[in-house]
Amino acid sequence: MTSFGDLLGPQPVLLPEDSDAEEALLNHADPVQVAAAHPAASIAWAHLAEAALQRGGADGDTQVVNHDIVAAYAFARTGYHRGLDLLRRNGWKGFGPVPWSHEPNRGFLRSVGALARAARAVGETEEYARCLDLLEDCDPRAAGELGLD
């Protein structure tokens, strides 16, 4: 049985740890340096995207597109694509559970969440909806954990 109760569905994908990148970020290393040293680590790109969104004011009521918002979009898109590569190498077929509860999955899921916020900020409503759908498909709790509910 999968973690979401679908007996016929695929098993959840549990990504391997990227302990070097994760440890560096936990020790407050500069995410720019972590992304440069570990470009396949979605978690580093998620950190960069989330920081750029915050600097750019993406959570405010009135949104002005600025350099930070566009940079956040690019960082999040990179983390998303690097995460897709890793998911596919670990058996994901483009659908099925990617549980939030498994810490190494969070780099990918956070990148998708940041991409959703950046897409919304630049007015790309279809991409925003696709990101929310992907989060829902991966783990119904993910959007709420990322403040996107």
Secondary structure as GFF3:
##gff-version 3
##sequence-region A 1 149
A	DSSP	alpha_helix	19	26	.	.	.	ID=ss1
A	DSSP	alpha_helix	31	37	.	.	.	ID=ss2
A	DSSP	alpha_helix	42	56	.	.	.	ID=ss3
A	DSSP	alpha_helix	67	89	.	.	.	ID=ss4
A	DSSP	three_ten_helix	103	105	.	.	.	ID=ss5
A	DSSP	alpha_helix	106	121	.	.	.	ID=ss6
A	DSSP	alpha_helix	125	138	.	.	.	ID=ss7
A	DSSP	alpha_helix	142	145	.	.	.	ID=ss8
###
